[in-house]
Amino acid sequence: MKKSVFYHAGCPVCISAEHEILGLMDPSSVEIVHLGEDKSKIQQAENAGVKSVPALVTPTGNVLHINYGASMADVKG
């Protein structure tokens, strides 16, 4: 089974959203990607359609932008 991917940048909004997602979904079905710690995944996130974080990319490729923590430009620094 393909996992959902939750992208975030480590800000309080992102951490709160991560906790909510993990509480709602089976944690083994979600890959957590902290873009502040793993900048090599920024292009992957953008290619998936992520415009801001926190965002959840579903196994079908839908991007669910959750709240608003930071734009991808902010994440890139």
PQR file with spaces between the fields and no chain letter, atoms N, CA, C, O and H, PARSE charges and radii, in Angstrom:
ATOM       1  N    MET     1       0.841   -1.186    0.000 -0.4000 1.5000
ATOM       2  CA   MET     1       0.000    0.000    0.000 -0.0000 2.0000
ATOM       3  C    MET     1       0.878    1.238    0.000  0.5500 1.7000
ATOM       4  O    MET     1       1.847    1.323    0.755 -0.5500 1.4000
ATOM       5  N    LYS     2       0.539    2.189   -0.841 -0.4000 1.5000
ATOM       6  CA   LYS     2       1.271    3.438   -0.896 -0.0000 2.0000
ATOM       7  C    LYS     2       0.861    4.321    0.290  0.5500 1.7000
ATOM       8  O    LYS     2      -0.312    4.370    0.660 -0.5500 1.4000
ATOM       9  H    LYS     2      -0.248    2.120   -1.454  0.4000 1.0000
ATOM      10  N    LYS     3       1.823    5.005    0.868 -0.4000 1.5000
ATOM      11  CA   LYS     3       1.552    5.848    2.029 -0.0000 2.0000
ATOM      12  C    LYS     3       1.169    7.267    1.619  0.5500 1.7000
ATOM      13  O    LYS     3       1.501    7.731    0.528 -0.5500 1.4000
ATOM      14  H    LYS     3       2.776    4.966    0.567  0.4000 1.0000
ATOM      15  N    SER     4       0.464    7.940    2.522 -0.4000 1.5000
ATOM      16  CA   SER     4       0.297    9.382    2.420 -0.0000 2.0000
ATOM      17  C    SER     4       1.611    9.999    2.874  0.5500 1.7000
ATOM      18  O    SER     4       2.361    9.380    3.629 -0.5500 1.4000
ATOM      19  H    SER     4       0.194    7.563    3.408  0.4000 1.0000
ATOM      20  N    VAL     5       1.892   11.211    2.420 -0.4000 1.5000
ATOM      21  CA   VAL     5       3.104   11.908    2.843 -0.0000 2.0000
ATOM      22  C    VAL     5       2.687   13.233    3.466  0.5500 1.7000
ATOM      23  O    VAL     5       2.003   14.040    2.836 -0.5500 1.4000
ATOM      24  H    VAL     5       1.283   11.713    1.807  0.4000 1.0000
ATOM      25  N    PHE     6       3.105   13.447    4.706 -0.4000 1.5000
ATOM      26  CA   PHE     6       2.814   14.683    5.413 -0.0000 2.0000
ATOM      27  C    PHE     6       4.085   15.527    5.432  0.5500 1.7000
ATOM      28  O    PHE     6       5.091   15.145    6.030 -0.5500 1.4000
ATOM      29  H    PHE     6       3.661   12.792    5.218  0.4000 1.0000
ATOM      30  N    TYR     7       4.023   16.684    4.764 -0.4000 1.5000
ATOM      31  CA   TYR     7       5.164   17.594    4.706 -0.0000 2.0000
ATOM      32  C    TYR     7       4.958   18.724    5.697  0.5500 1.7000
ATOM      33  O    TYR     7       3.864   19.279    5.804 -0.5500 1.4000
ATOM      34  H    TYR     7       3.206   16.995    4.278  0.4000 1.0000
ATOM      35  N    HIS     8       6.019   19.060    6.423 -0.4000 1.5000
ATOM      36  CA   HIS     8       5.947   20.204    7.325 -0.0000 2.0000
ATOM      37  C    HIS     8       7.332   20.814    7.515  0.5500 1.7000
ATOM      38  O    HIS     8       8.341   20.261    7.077 -0.5500 1.4000
ATOM      39  H    HIS     8       6.907   18.609    6.337  0.4000 1.0000
ATOM      40  N    ALA     9       7.353   21.968    8.181 -0.4000 1.5000
ATOM      41  CA   ALA     9       8.612   22.693    8.358 -0.0000 2.0000
ATOM      42  C    ALA     9       9.017   22.833    9.817  0.5500 1.7000
ATOM      43  O    ALA     9      10.014   23.488   10.123 -0.5500 1.4000
ATOM      44  H    ALA     9       6.533   22.417    8.537  0.4000 1.0000
ATOM      45  N    GLY    10       8.263   22.231   10.713 -0.4000 1.5000
ATOM      46  CA   GLY    10       8.651   22.248   12.116 -0.0000 2.0000
ATOM      47  C    GLY    10       8.093   23.396   12.935  0.5500 1.7000
ATOM      48  O    GLY    10       8.375   23.489   14.129 -0.5500 1.4000
ATOM      49  H    GLY    10       7.454   21.699   10.465  0.4000 1.0000
ATOM      50  N    CYS    11       7.307   24.274   12.321 -0.4000 1.5000
ATOM      51  CA   CYS    11       6.735   25.397   13.073 -0.0000 2.0000
ATOM      52  C    CYS    11       5.614   24.871   13.986  0.5500 1.7000
ATOM      53  O    CYS    11       5.170   23.736   13.816 -0.5500 1.4000
ATOM      54  H    CYS    11       7.078   24.198   11.351  0.4000 1.0000
ATOM      55  N    PRO    12       5.159   25.669   14.938 -0.5600 1.5000
ATOM      56  CA   PRO    12       4.100   25.205   15.843  0.2800 2.0000
ATOM      57  C    PRO    12       2.822   24.762   15.114  0.5500 1.7000
ATOM      58  O    PRO    12       2.198   23.778   15.512 -0.5500 1.4000
ATOM      59  N    VAL    13       2.430   25.476   14.054 -0.4000 1.5000
ATOM      60  CA   VAL    13       1.244   25.092   13.285 -0.0000 2.0000
ATOM      61  C    VAL    13       1.459   23.706   12.678  0.5500 1.7000
ATOM      62  O    VAL    13       0.563   22.862   12.699 -0.5500 1.4000
ATOM      63  H    VAL    13       2.937   26.275   13.731  0.4000 1.0000
ATOM      64  N    CYS    14       2.657   23.484   12.139 -0.4000 1.5000
ATOM      65  CA   CYS    14       2.974   22.199   11.498 -0.0000 2.0000
ATOM      66  C    CYS    14       3.001   21.051   12.508  0.5500 1.7000
ATOM      67  O    CYS    14       2.470   19.972   12.244 -0.5500 1.4000
ATOM      68  H    CYS    14       3.385   24.170   12.122  0.4000 1.0000
ATOM      69  N    ILE    15       3.610   21.286   13.639 -0.4000 1.5000
ATOM      70  CA   ILE    15       3.707   20.240   14.672 -0.0000 2.0000
ATOM      71  C    ILE    15       2.317   19.878   15.179  0.5500 1.7000
ATOM      72  O    ILE    15       2.012   18.703   15.381 -0.5500 1.4000
ATOM      73  H    ILE    15       4.042   22.162   13.853  0.4000 1.0000
ATOM      74  N    SER    16       1.482   20.880   15.382 -0.4000 1.5000
ATOM      75  CA   SER    16       0.108   20.622   15.819 -0.0000 2.0000
ATOM      76  C    SER    16      -0.641   19.798   14.774  0.5500 1.7000
ATOM      77  O    SER    16      -1.339   18.843   15.116 -0.5500 1.4000
ATOM      78  H    SER    16       1.730   21.835   15.217  0.4000 1.0000
ATOM      79  N    ALA    17      -0.497   20.164   13.511 -0.4000 1.5000
ATOM      80  CA   ALA    17      -1.160   19.425   12.437 -0.0000 2.0000
ATOM      81  C    ALA    17      -0.630   17.993   12.353  0.5500 1.7000
ATOM      82  O    ALA    17      -1.400   17.062   12.117 -0.5500 1.4000
ATOM      83  H    ALA    17       0.070   20.939   13.234  0.4000 1.0000
ATOM      84  N    GLU    18       0.673   17.811   12.544 -0.4000 1.5000
ATOM      85  CA   GLU    18       1.257   16.461   12.523 -0.0000 2.0000
ATOM      86  C    GLU    18       0.621   15.592   13.600  0.5500 1.7000
ATOM      87  O    GLU    18       0.261   14.443   13.341 -0.5500 1.4000
ATOM      88  H    GLU    18       1.299   18.567   12.736  0.4000 1.0000
ATOM      89  N    HIS    19       0.483   16.128   14.789 -0.4000 1.5000
ATOM      90  CA   HIS    19      -0.116   15.360   15.886 -0.0000 2.0000
ATOM      91  C    HIS    19      -1.557   14.991   15.559  0.5500 1.7000
ATOM      92  O    HIS    19      -1.990   13.874   15.845 -0.5500 1.4000
ATOM      93  H    HIS    19       0.775   17.061   14.999  0.4000 1.0000
ATOM      94  N    GLU    20      -2.302   15.916   14.963 -0.4000 1.5000
ATOM      95  CA   GLU    20      -3.697   15.646   14.594 -0.0000 2.0000
ATOM      96  C    GLU    20      -3.771   14.557   13.525  0.5500 1.7000
ATOM      97  O    GLU    20      -4.582   13.636   13.624 -0.5500 1.4000
ATOM      98  H    GLU    20      -1.950   16.823   14.731  0.4000 1.0000
ATOM      99  N    ILE    21      -2.920   14.668   12.503 -0.4000 1.5000
ATOM     100  CA   ILE    21      -2.916   13.672   11.420 -0.0000 2.0000
ATOM     101  C    ILE    21      -2.601   12.288   11.979  0.5500 1.7000
ATOM     102  O    ILE    21      -3.278   11.312   11.657 -0.5500 1.4000
ATOM     103  H    ILE    21      -2.262   15.416   12.423  0.4000 1.0000
ATOM     104  N    LEU    22      -1.577   12.212   12.812 -0.4000 1.5000
ATOM     105  CA   LEU    22      -1.194   10.913   13.372 -0.0000 2.0000
ATOM     106  C    LEU    22      -2.260   10.354   14.305  0.5500 1.7000
ATOM     107  O    LEU    22      -2.351    9.140   14.487 -0.5500 1.4000
ATOM     108  H    LEU    22      -1.027   13.005   13.073  0.4000 1.0000
ATOM     109  N    GLY    23      -3.064   11.228   14.895 -0.4000 1.5000
ATOM     110  CA   GLY    23      -4.170   10.782   15.733 -0.0000 2.0000
ATOM     111  C    GLY    23      -5.363   10.293   14.920  0.5500 1.7000
ATOM     112  O    GLY    23      -6.148    9.469   15.389 -0.5500 1.4000
ATOM     113  H    GLY    23      -2.990   12.215   14.747  0.4000 1.0000
ATOM     114  N    LEU    24      -5.494   10.803   13.707 -0.4000 1.5000
ATOM     115  CA   LEU    24      -6.626   10.438   12.854 -0.0000 2.0000
ATOM     116  C    LEU    24      -6.343    9.237   11.953  0.5500 1.7000
ATOM     117  O    LEU    24      -7.257    8.506   11.569 -0.5500 1.4000
ATOM     118  H    LEU    24      -4.857   11.472   13.326  0.4000 1.0000
ATOM     119  N    MET    25      -5.082    9.047   11.626 -0.4000 1.5000
ATOM     120  CA   MET    25      -4.706    8.003   10.675 -0.0000 2.0000
ATOM     121  C    MET    25      -3.797    6.983   11.344  0.5500 1.7000
ATOM     122  O    MET    25      -3.205    7.255   12.388 -0.5500 1.4000
ATOM     123  H    MET    25      -4.340    9.640   11.938  0.4000 1.0000
ATOM     124  N    ASP    26      -3.694    5.829   10.746 -0.4000 1.5000
ATOM     125  CA   ASP    26      -2.741    4.828   11.199 -0.0000 2.0000
ATOM     126  C    ASP    26      -1.340    5.377   10.931  0.5500 1.7000
ATOM     127  O    ASP    26      -0.984    5.582    9.771 -0.5500 1.4000
ATOM     128  H    ASP    26      -4.175    5.607    9.898  0.4000 1.0000
ATOM     129  N    PRO    27      -0.537    5.622   11.965 -0.5600 1.5000
ATOM     130  CA   PRO    27       0.794    6.199   11.763  0.2800 2.0000
ATOM     131  C    PRO    27       1.671    5.428   10.773  0.5500 1.7000
ATOM     132  O    PRO    27       2.556    6.012   10.149 -0.5500 1.4000
ATOM     133  N    SER    28       1.433    4.135   10.628 -0.4000 1.5000
ATOM     134  CA   SER    28       2.238    3.363    9.682 -0.0000 2.0000
ATOM     135  C    SER    28       1.848    3.647    8.233  0.5500 1.7000
ATOM     136  O    SER    28       2.539    3.215    7.310 -0.5500 1.4000
ATOM     137  H    SER    28       0.714    3.660   11.136  0.4000 1.0000
ATOM     138  N    SER    29       0.741    4.372    8.026 -0.4000 1.5000
ATOM     139  CA   SER    29       0.296    4.686    6.670 -0.0000 2.0000
ATOM     140  C    SER    29       0.698    6.095    6.234  0.5500 1.7000
ATOM     141  O    SER    29       0.322    6.554    5.156 -0.5500 1.4000
ATOM     142  H    SER    29       0.180    4.722    8.776  0.4000 1.0000
ATOM     143  N    VAL    30       1.475    6.781    7.096 -0.4000 1.5000
ATOM     144  CA   VAL    30       1.870    8.160    6.806 -0.0000 2.0000
ATOM     145  C    VAL    30       3.384    8.304    6.925  0.5500 1.7000
ATOM     146  O    VAL    30       3.978    7.939    7.939 -0.5500 1.4000
ATOM     147  H    VAL    30       1.780    6.408    7.972  0.4000 1.0000
ATOM     148  N    GLU    31       3.995    8.841    5.877 -0.4000 1.5000
ATOM     149  CA   GLU    31       5.414    9.207    5.940 -0.0000 2.0000
ATOM     150  C    GLU    31       5.477   10.674    6.349  0.5500 1.7000
ATOM     151  O    GLU    31       4.840   11.522    5.724 -0.5500 1.4000
ATOM     152  H    GLU    31       3.512    9.138    5.053  0.4000 1.0000
ATOM     153  N    ILE    32       6.234   10.971    7.387 -0.4000 1.5000
ATOM     154  CA   ILE    32       6.396   12.346    7.860 -0.0000 2.0000
ATOM     155  C    ILE    32       7.698   12.895    7.282  0.5500 1.7000
ATOM     156  O    ILE    32       8.760   12.292    7.440 -0.5500 1.4000
ATOM     157  H    ILE    32       6.751   10.282    7.895  0.4000 1.0000
ATOM     158  N    VAL    33       7.607   14.047    6.609 -0.4000 1.5000
ATOM     159  CA   VAL    33       8.792   14.678    6.034 -0.0000 2.0000
ATOM     160  C    VAL    33       8.911   16.081    6.603  0.5500 1.7000
ATOM     161  O    VAL    33       8.066   16.939    6.347 -0.5500 1.4000
ATOM     162  H    VAL    33       6.744   14.537    6.480  0.4000 1.0000
ATOM     163  N    HIS    34       9.960   16.309    7.375 -0.4000 1.5000
ATOM     164  CA   HIS    34      10.261   17.614    7.969 -0.0000 2.0000
ATOM     165  C    HIS    34      11.207   18.322    7.001  0.5500 1.7000
ATOM     166  O    HIS    34      12.401   18.030    6.955 -0.5500 1.4000
ATOM     167  H    HIS    34      10.646   15.613    7.583  0.4000 1.0000
ATOM     168  N    LEU    35      10.652   19.258    6.229 -0.4000 1.5000
ATOM     169  CA   LEU    35      11.443   19.925    5.195 -0.0000 2.0000
ATOM     170  C    LEU    35      12.524   20.840    5.759  0.5500 1.7000
ATOM     171  O    LEU    35      13.497   21.146    5.070 -0.5500 1.4000
ATOM     172  H    LEU    35       9.681   19.496    6.266  0.4000 1.0000
ATOM     173  N    GLY    36      12.362   21.274    6.992 -0.4000 1.5000
ATOM     174  CA   GLY    36      13.404   22.072    7.623 -0.0000 2.0000
ATOM     175  C    GLY    36      14.642   21.255    7.927  0.5500 1.7000
ATOM     176  O    GLY    36      15.754   21.784    7.942 -0.5500 1.4000
ATOM     177  H    GLY    36      11.572   21.025    7.551  0.4000 1.0000
ATOM     178  N    GLU    37      14.454   19.972    8.169 -0.4000 1.5000
ATOM     179  CA   GLU    37      15.573   19.074    8.472 -0.0000 2.0000
ATOM     180  C    GLU    37      16.061   18.310    7.247  0.5500 1.7000
ATOM     181  O    GLU    37      17.210   17.870    7.215 -0.5500 1.4000
ATOM     182  H    GLU    37      13.551   19.543    8.157  0.4000 1.0000
ATOM     183  N    ASP    38      15.208   18.147    6.244 -0.4000 1.5000
ATOM     184  CA   ASP    38      15.575   17.395    5.043 -0.0000 2.0000
ATOM     185  C    ASP    38      15.215   18.198    3.802  0.5500 1.7000
ATOM     186  O    ASP    38      14.234   17.912    3.116 -0.5500 1.4000
ATOM     187  H    ASP    38      14.275   18.505    6.270  0.4000 1.0000
ATOM     188  N    LYS    39      16.040   19.219    3.530 -0.4000 1.5000
ATOM     189  CA   LYS    39      15.776   20.112    2.401 -0.0000 2.0000
ATOM     190  C    LYS    39      15.856   19.400    1.055  0.5500 1.7000
ATOM     191  O    LYS    39      15.372   19.924    0.052 -0.5500 1.4000
ATOM     192  H    LYS    39      16.837   19.451    4.087  0.4000 1.0000
ATOM     193  N    SER    40      16.460   18.209    1.019 -0.4000 1.5000
ATOM     194  CA   SER    40      16.535   17.465   -0.238 -0.0000 2.0000
ATOM     195  C    SER    40      15.152   17.013   -0.710  0.5500 1.7000
ATOM     196  O    SER    40      14.996   16.617   -1.865 -0.5500 1.4000
ATOM     197  H    SER    40      16.853   17.783    1.834  0.4000 1.0000
ATOM     198  N    LYS    41      14.154   17.069    0.164 -0.4000 1.5000
ATOM     199  CA   LYS    41      12.795   16.634   -0.184 -0.0000 2.0000
ATOM     200  C    LYS    41      11.910   17.792   -0.662  0.5500 1.7000
ATOM     201  O    LYS    41      10.749   17.580   -1.014 -0.5500 1.4000
ATOM     202  H    LYS    41      14.281   17.391    1.102  0.4000 1.0000
ATOM     203  N    ILE    42      12.455   19.014   -0.676 -0.4000 1.5000
ATOM     204  CA   ILE    42      11.653   20.174   -1.098 -0.0000 2.0000
ATOM     205  C    ILE    42      11.173   20.007   -2.533  0.5500 1.7000
ATOM     206  O    ILE    42      10.000   20.243   -2.823 -0.5500 1.4000
ATOM     207  H    ILE    42      13.398   19.186   -0.390  0.4000 1.0000
ATOM     208  N    GLN    43      12.059   19.606   -3.426 -0.4000 1.5000
ATOM     209  CA   GLN    43      11.667   19.436   -4.828 -0.0000 2.0000
ATOM     210  C    GLN    43      10.599   18.362   -4.969  0.5500 1.7000
ATOM     211  O    GLN    43       9.669   18.511   -5.762 -0.5500 1.4000
ATOM     212  H    GLN    43      13.012   19.415   -3.190  0.4000 1.0000
ATOM     213  N    GLN    44      10.724   17.290   -4.214 -0.4000 1.5000
ATOM     214  CA   GLN    44       9.717   16.216   -4.217 -0.0000 2.0000
ATOM     215  C    GLN    44       8.360   16.774   -3.815  0.5500 1.7000
ATOM     216  O    GLN    44       7.344   16.463   -4.437 -0.5500 1.4000
ATOM     217  H    GLN    44      11.479   17.168   -3.570  0.4000 1.0000
ATOM     218  N    ALA    45       8.345   17.598   -2.774 -0.4000 1.5000
ATOM     219  CA   ALA    45       7.093   18.191   -2.303 -0.0000 2.0000
ATOM     220  C    ALA    45       6.496   19.108   -3.372  0.5500 1.7000
ATOM     221  O    ALA    45       5.298   19.050   -3.651 -0.5500 1.4000
ATOM     222  H    ALA    45       9.170   17.850   -2.268  0.4000 1.0000
ATOM     223  N    GLU    46       7.328   19.942   -3.960 -0.4000 1.5000
ATOM     224  CA   GLU    46       6.842   20.852   -4.993 -0.0000 2.0000
ATOM     225  C    GLU    46       6.327   20.073   -6.213  0.5500 1.7000
ATOM     226  O    GLU    46       5.303   20.432   -6.794 -0.5500 1.4000
ATOM     227  H    GLU    46       8.301   19.990   -3.734  0.4000 1.0000
ATOM     228  N    ASN    47       7.030   19.024   -6.590 -0.4000 1.5000
ATOM     229  CA   ASN    47       6.588   18.204   -7.719 -0.0000 2.0000
ATOM     230  C    ASN    47       5.235   17.550   -7.447  0.5500 1.7000
ATOM     231  O    ASN    47       4.461   17.300   -8.371 -0.5500 1.4000
ATOM     232  H    ASN    47       7.862   18.732   -6.118  0.4000 1.0000
ATOM     233  N    ALA    48       4.958   17.277   -6.180 -0.4000 1.5000
ATOM     234  CA   ALA    48       3.677   16.678   -5.788 -0.0000 2.0000
ATOM     235  C    ALA    48       2.552   17.712   -5.766  0.5500 1.7000
ATOM     236  O    ALA    48       1.376   17.354   -5.696 -0.5500 1.4000
ATOM     237  H    ALA    48       5.587   17.479   -5.429  0.4000 1.0000
ATOM     238  N    GLY    49       2.921   19.011   -5.826 -0.4000 1.5000
ATOM     239  CA   GLY    49       1.917   20.066   -5.822 -0.0000 2.0000
ATOM     240  C    GLY    49       1.796   20.823   -4.526  0.5500 1.7000
ATOM     241  O    GLY    49       0.876   21.626   -4.367 -0.5500 1.4000
ATOM     242  H    GLY    49       3.876   19.302   -5.882  0.4000 1.0000
ATOM     243  N    VAL    50       2.702   20.591   -3.590 -0.4000 1.5000
ATOM     244  CA   VAL    50       2.660   21.292   -2.301 -0.0000 2.0000
ATOM     245  C    VAL    50       3.042   22.752   -2.515  0.5500 1.7000
ATOM     246  O    VAL    50       4.104   23.053   -3.061 -0.5500 1.4000
ATOM     247  H    VAL    50       3.450   19.939   -3.720  0.4000 1.0000
ATOM     248  N    LYS    51       2.168   23.650   -2.082 -0.4000 1.5000
ATOM     249  CA   LYS    51       2.392   25.100   -2.203 -0.0000 2.0000
ATOM     250  C    LYS    51       2.733   25.736   -0.868  0.5500 1.7000
ATOM     251  O    LYS    51       3.370   26.788   -0.812 -0.5500 1.4000
ATOM     252  H    LYS    51       1.305   23.405   -1.639  0.4000 1.0000
ATOM     253  N    SER    52       2.300   25.086    0.210 -0.4000 1.5000
ATOM     254  CA   SER    52       2.581   25.571    1.556 -0.0000 2.0000
ATOM     255  C    SER    52       2.530   24.378    2.493  0.5500 1.7000
ATOM     256  O    SER    52       1.969   23.332    2.169 -0.5500 1.4000
ATOM     257  H    SER    52       1.782   24.231    0.164  0.4000 1.0000
ATOM     258  N    VAL    53       3.122   24.557    3.649 -0.4000 1.5000
ATOM     259  CA   VAL    53       3.097   23.493    4.656 -0.0000 2.0000
ATOM     260  C    VAL    53       2.387   24.021    5.892  0.5500 1.7000
ATOM     261  O    VAL    53       2.422   25.221    6.161 -0.5500 1.4000
ATOM     262  H    VAL    53       3.578   25.407    3.913  0.4000 1.0000
ATOM     263  N    PRO    54       1.748   23.143    6.640 -0.5600 1.5000
ATOM     264  CA   PRO    54       1.687   21.700    6.499  0.2800 2.0000
ATOM     265  C    PRO    54       0.759   21.276    5.360  0.5500 1.7000
ATOM     266  O    PRO    54      -0.227   21.945    5.048 -0.5500 1.4000
ATOM     267  N    ALA    55       1.110   20.144    4.752 -0.4000 1.5000
ATOM     268  CA   ALA    55       0.305   19.591    3.669 -0.0000 2.0000
ATOM     269  C    ALA    55       0.400   18.073    3.693  0.5500 1.7000
ATOM     270  O    ALA    55       1.439   17.502    4.023 -0.5500 1.4000
ATOM     271  H    ALA    55       1.911   19.601    5.006  0.4000 1.0000
ATOM     272  N    LEU    56      -0.698   17.439    3.341 -0.4000 1.5000
ATOM     273  CA   LEU    56      -0.753   15.992    3.259 -0.0000 2.0000
ATOM     274  C    LEU    56      -1.001   15.617    1.805  0.5500 1.7000
ATOM     275  O    LEU    56      -1.969   16.071    1.194 -0.5500 1.4000
ATOM     276  H    LEU    56      -1.542   17.903    3.073  0.4000 1.0000
ATOM     277  N    VAL    57      -0.123   14.790    1.257 -0.4000 1.5000
ATOM     278  CA   VAL    57      -0.314   14.273   -0.094 -0.0000 2.0000
ATOM     279  C    VAL    57      -0.842   12.848    0.052  0.5500 1.7000
ATOM     280  O    VAL    57      -0.198   11.982    0.644 -0.5500 1.4000
ATOM     281  H    VAL    57       0.663   14.422    1.753  0.4000 1.0000
ATOM     282  N    THR    58      -2.027   12.632   -0.504 -0.4000 1.5000
ATOM     283  CA   THR    58      -2.678   11.327   -0.376 -0.0000 2.0000
ATOM     284  C    THR    58      -2.073   10.327   -1.361  0.5500 1.7000
ATOM     285  O    THR    58      -1.384   10.721   -2.302 -0.5500 1.4000
ATOM     286  H    THR    58      -2.550   13.335   -0.985  0.4000 1.0000
ATOM     287  N    PRO    59      -2.327    9.044   -1.148 -0.5600 1.5000
ATOM     288  CA   PRO    59      -1.797    8.035   -2.076  0.2800 2.0000
ATOM     289  C    PRO    59      -2.273    8.224   -3.525  0.5500 1.7000
ATOM     290  O    PRO    59      -1.617    7.755   -4.456 -0.5500 1.4000
ATOM     291  N    THR    60      -3.399    8.903   -3.716 -0.4000 1.5000
ATOM     292  CA   THR    60      -3.897    9.151   -5.072 -0.0000 2.0000
ATOM     293  C    THR    60      -3.325   10.430   -5.676  0.5500 1.7000
ATOM     294  O    THR    60      -3.629   10.770   -6.819 -0.5500 1.4000
ATOM     295  H    THR    60      -3.932    9.283   -2.959  0.4000 1.0000
ATOM     296  N    GLY    61      -2.491   11.144   -4.902 -0.4000 1.5000
ATOM     297  CA   GLY    61      -1.839   12.346   -5.414 -0.0000 2.0000
ATOM     298  C    GLY    61      -2.534   13.647   -5.102  0.5500 1.7000
ATOM     299  O    GLY    61      -2.077   14.707   -5.530 -0.5500 1.4000
ATOM     300  H    GLY    61      -2.244   10.867   -3.973  0.4000 1.0000
ATOM     301  N    ASN    62      -3.636   13.596   -4.362 -0.4000 1.5000
ATOM     302  CA   ASN    62      -4.299   14.834   -3.957 -0.0000 2.0000
ATOM     303  C    ASN    62      -3.477   15.515   -2.875  0.5500 1.7000
ATOM     304  O    ASN    62      -2.943   14.857   -1.981 -0.5500 1.4000
ATOM     305  H    ASN    62      -4.007   12.736   -4.014  0.4000 1.0000
ATOM     306  N    VAL    63      -3.378   16.837   -2.960 -0.4000 1.5000
ATOM     307  CA   VAL    63      -2.651   17.614   -1.959 -0.0000 2.0000
ATOM     308  C    VAL    63      -3.665   18.323   -1.083  0.5500 1.7000
ATOM     309  O    VAL    63      -4.480   19.109   -1.565 -0.5500 1.4000
ATOM     310  H    VAL    63      -3.812   17.371   -3.686  0.4000 1.0000
ATOM     311  N    LEU    64      -3.608   18.034    0.216 -0.4000 1.5000
ATOM     312  CA   LEU    64      -4.490   18.665    1.191 -0.0000 2.0000
ATOM     313  C    LEU    64      -3.661   19.658    1.985  0.5500 1.7000
ATOM     314  O    LEU    64      -2.888   19.274    2.863 -0.5500 1.4000
ATOM     315  H    LEU    64      -2.946   17.395    0.607  0.4000 1.0000
ATOM     316  N    HIS    65      -3.826   20.938    1.674 -0.4000 1.5000
ATOM     317  CA   HIS    65      -3.110   21.977    2.414 -0.0000 2.0000
ATOM     318  C    HIS    65      -3.873   22.214    3.717  0.5500 1.7000
ATOM     319  O    HIS    65      -5.070   22.504    3.705 -0.5500 1.4000
ATOM     320  H    HIS    65      -4.455   21.250    0.961  0.4000 1.0000
ATOM     321  N    ILE    66      -3.170   22.087    4.831 -0.4000 1.5000
ATOM     322  CA   ILE    66      -3.780   22.127    6.151 -0.0000 2.0000
ATOM     323  C    ILE    66      -3.334   23.408    6.854  0.5500 1.7000
ATOM     324  O    ILE    66      -2.144   23.632    7.077 -0.5500 1.4000
ATOM     325  H    ILE    66      -2.198   21.852    4.841  0.4000 1.0000
ATOM     326  N    ASN    67      -4.323   24.249    7.201 -0.4000 1.5000
ATOM     327  CA   ASN    67      -3.979   25.491    7.876 -0.0000 2.0000
ATOM     328  C    ASN    67      -2.979   26.255    7.030  0.5500 1.7000
ATOM     329  O    ASN    67      -2.971   26.096    5.809 -0.5500 1.4000
ATOM     330  H    ASN    67      -5.290   24.068    7.020  0.4000 1.0000
ATOM     331  N    TYR    68      -2.146   27.068    7.628 -0.4000 1.5000
ATOM     332  CA   TYR    68      -1.077   27.740    6.885 -0.0000 2.0000
ATOM     333  C    TYR    68       0.065   27.976    7.855  0.5500 1.7000
ATOM     334  O    TYR    68      -0.057   28.744    8.809 -0.5500 1.4000
ATOM     335  H    TYR    68      -2.152   27.197    8.620  0.4000 1.0000
ATOM     336  N    GLY    69       1.171   27.306    7.596 -0.4000 1.5000
ATOM     337  CA   GLY    69       2.352   27.468    8.429 -0.0000 2.0000
ATOM     338  C    GLY    69       3.421   28.285    7.723  0.5500 1.7000
ATOM     339  O    GLY    69       3.949   29.250    8.274 -0.5500 1.4000
ATOM     340  H    GLY    69       1.269   26.682    6.820  0.4000 1.0000
ATOM     341  N    ALA    70       3.738   27.880    6.478 -0.4000 1.5000
ATOM     342  CA   ALA    70       4.773   28.560    5.712 -0.0000 2.0000
ATOM     343  C    ALA    70       4.615   28.225    4.241  0.5500 1.7000
ATOM     344  O    ALA    70       4.199   27.124    3.880 -0.5500 1.4000
ATOM     345  H    ALA    70       3.309   27.096    6.030  0.4000 1.0000
ATOM     346  N    SER    71       4.955   29.199    3.391 -0.4000 1.5000
ATOM     347  CA   SER    71       4.973   28.938    1.957 -0.0000 2.0000
ATOM     348  C    SER    71       6.224   28.130    1.624  0.5500 1.7000
ATOM     349  O    SER    71       7.156   28.060    2.425 -0.5500 1.4000
ATOM     350  H    SER    71       5.292   30.093    3.684  0.4000 1.0000
ATOM     351  N    MET    72       6.240   27.534    0.465 -0.4000 1.5000
ATOM     352  CA   MET    72       7.438   26.786    0.059 -0.0000 2.0000
ATOM     353  C    MET    72       8.616   27.733   -0.106  0.5500 1.7000
ATOM     354  O    MET    72       9.757   27.330    0.121 -0.5500 1.4000
ATOM     355  H    MET    72       5.483   27.591   -0.186  0.4000 1.0000
ATOM     356  N    ALA    73       8.373   28.994   -0.500 -0.4000 1.5000
ATOM     357  CA   ALA    73       9.453   29.977   -0.601 -0.0000 2.0000
ATOM     358  C    ALA    73      10.082   30.199    0.771  0.5500 1.7000
ATOM     359  O    ALA    73      11.302   30.318    0.887 -0.5500 1.4000
ATOM     360  H    ALA    73       7.447   29.322   -0.685  0.4000 1.0000
ATOM     361  N    ASP    74       9.250   30.255    1.808 -0.4000 1.5000
ATOM     362  CA   ASP    74       9.764   30.409    3.171 -0.0000 2.0000
ATOM     363  C    ASP    74      10.583   29.192    3.583  0.5500 1.7000
ATOM     364  O    ASP    74      11.617   29.325    4.238 -0.5500 1.4000
ATOM     365  H    ASP    74       8.259   30.158    1.713  0.4000 1.0000
ATOM     366  N    VAL    75      10.119   28.011    3.198 -0.4000 1.5000
ATOM     367  CA   VAL    75      10.819   26.777    3.556 -0.0000 2.0000
ATOM     368  C    VAL    75      12.185   26.735    2.890  0.5500 1.7000
ATOM     369  O    VAL    75      13.167   26.305    3.495 -0.5500 1.4000
ATOM     370  H    VAL    75       9.279   27.903    2.666  0.4000 1.0000
ATOM     371  N    LYS    76      12.244   27.181    1.649 -0.4000 1.5000
ATOM     372  CA   LYS    76      13.518   27.181    0.915 -0.0000 2.0000
ATOM     373  C    LYS    76      14.526   28.128    1.550  0.5500 1.7000
ATOM     374  O    LYS    76      15.737   27.926    1.453 -0.5500 1.4000
ATOM     375  H    LYS    76      11.447   27.531    1.158  0.4000 1.0000
ATOM     376  N    GLY    77      14.004   29.170    2.205 -0.4000 1.5000
ATOM     377  CA   GLY    77      14.881   30.114    2.902 -0.0000 2.0000
ATOM     378  C    GLY    77      15.449   31.069    1.970  0.5500 1.7000
ATOM     379  O    GLY    77      16.215   31.945    2.374 -0.5500 1.4000
ATOM     380  H    GLY    77      13.020   29.334    2.283  0.4000 1.0000
